[in-house]
Amino acid sequence: QVQLVESGGGLVQPGGSLRLSCVASGNIFSIYAWGWYRQAPGKQREKVAAIISNFRTEYADFVKDRFTISRDNADNTVYLDMHNLKPEDTAVYYCHGEGGAPTWYAYWGQGTQVTVPS
């Protein structure tokens, strides 16, 4: 089992920045990929960014050059640094981890709200 706890969300003006944190505990050595997803009201959950095997990163086109995902192995924390925030970035942001063998598991945090007013 892996537990994920997000923090760092809030209200920020357009053009502002936020740092989201996700503290992981439990059997984190089983995790192959860490990621951040978001879900806006009335929309499906979408992938924002991922860090795979501790070094390869992926980003959705709508956040490239604005968001950065990183991981601090010493603190078992995954970060999402968000800059130049836009109203369309308003959503609940979820931390995600997946991995394991022979059974593949996926884990989710409880989410943290990010609001960028228009």
C-alpha positions as CSV (number, residue, x, y, z in Angstrom):
1,Q,0.0,0.0,0.0
2,V,1.0,3.6,-0.7
3,Q,-0.5,6.7,0.8
4,L,-0.4,10.1,-0.9
5,V,-1.1,13.4,0.7
6,E,-1.2,16.6,-1.3
7,S,-0.9,20.1,-0.2
8,G,-0.1,23.6,-1.5
9,G,-3.3,24.4,-3.4
10,G,-5.1,27.7,-3.0
11,L,-6.3,30.9,-4.7
12,V,-3.8,32.6,-6.9
13,Q,-4.2,35.5,-9.4
14,P,-3.6,35.0,-13.1
15,G,0.1,35.0,-13.8
16,G,0.9,33.8,-10.3
17,S,2.7,30.7,-9.1
18,L,2.0,27.8,-6.8
19,R,4.0,24.8,-5.6
20,L,2.0,21.6,-5.0
21,S,3.5,18.9,-2.8
22,C,2.7,15.2,-2.5
23,V,4.1,13.3,0.4
24,A,4.3,9.6,-0.1
25,S,4.4,6.8,2.5
26,G,4.2,3.1,2.6
27,N,5.7,0.8,-0.1
28,I,6.9,3.6,-2.2
29,F,9.7,1.5,-3.7
30,S,7.1,-0.3,-5.8
31,I,6.2,2.9,-7.6
32,Y,7.5,3.2,-11.2
33,A,5.8,6.4,-12.2
34,W,4.6,9.5,-10.2
35,G,2.3,12.0,-11.7
36,W,-0.1,14.9,-11.3
37,Y,-3.6,14.9,-12.7
38,R,-6.3,17.5,-12.5
39,Q,-10.1,17.6,-12.8
40,A,-12.1,20.7,-13.4
41,P,-15.8,20.9,-12.7
42,G,-17.8,19.0,-15.4
43,K,-14.7,17.7,-17.1
44,Q,-12.8,14.4,-17.0
45,R,-9.6,14.0,-15.0
46,E,-6.6,14.7,-17.2
47,K,-2.9,14.0,-16.9
48,V,-0.8,17.1,-16.2
49,A,2.8,15.7,-15.7
50,A,4.6,12.6,-14.8
51,I,8.1,11.5,-13.7
52,I,9.0,8.0,-14.7
53,S,11.8,5.8,-13.2
54,N,13.0,8.9,-11.3
55,F,14.3,10.8,-14.2
56,R,12.1,10.9,-17.4
57,T,9.5,13.6,-17.3
58,E,6.4,14.1,-19.4
59,Y,4.0,17.0,-19.7
60,A,0.7,17.8,-21.2
61,D,0.9,20.3,-24.0
62,F,-1.2,22.8,-22.1
63,V,1.3,23.1,-19.3
64,K,4.6,22.8,-21.1
65,D,7.1,25.5,-20.2
66,R,4.8,26.6,-17.3
67,F,4.8,23.6,-14.9
68,T,7.7,21.4,-13.7
69,I,7.4,18.1,-11.9
70,S,10.2,16.9,-9.6
71,R,10.9,14.4,-6.9
72,D,12.8,14.7,-3.7
73,N,13.8,11.1,-2.8
74,A,15.1,12.1,0.6
75,D,11.7,13.4,1.7
76,N,9.6,11.0,-0.4
77,T,7.9,14.1,-1.9
78,V,6.8,14.8,-5.4
79,Y,6.4,18.5,-6.4
80,L,4.5,20.3,-9.1
81,D,5.8,23.9,-9.6
82,M,3.2,25.9,-11.5
83,H,4.0,29.3,-13.1
84,N,2.0,31.8,-15.2
85,L,-1.2,30.3,-14.0
86,K,-4.3,30.8,-16.0
87,P,-8.0,30.6,-15.2
88,E,-8.3,27.4,-17.2
89,D,-5.8,25.8,-14.7
90,T,-8.5,25.9,-12.1
91,A,-9.1,22.4,-10.9
92,V,-8.6,19.8,-8.2
93,Y,-5.1,18.5,-8.6
94,Y,-4.4,14.9,-7.7
95,C,-1.1,13.1,-7.0
96,H,-0.8,9.7,-8.6
97,G,1.6,6.8,-8.3
98,E,1.6,3.5,-10.1
99,G,3.7,0.4,-10.2
100,G,4.3,-3.0,-8.6
101,A,5.0,-6.6,-9.7
102,P,3.5,-9.0,-10.4
103,T,0.3,-6.9,-9.7
104,W,0.2,-3.3,-11.0
105,Y,-1.4,-0.9,-8.7
106,A,-2.4,2.8,-9.0
107,Y,-2.7,5.1,-6.0
108,W,-4.4,8.5,-5.7
109,G,-4.2,11.3,-3.2
110,Q,-7.3,13.1,-1.9
111,G,-6.7,16.2,-4.1
112,T,-5.9,19.8,-3.6
113,Q,-7.9,22.7,-5.0
114,V,-6.2,25.3,-7.3
115,T,-8.3,28.3,-8.2
116,V,-7.2,31.0,-10.6
117,P,-10.0,33.6,-11.0
118,S,-10.8,35.1,-14.4
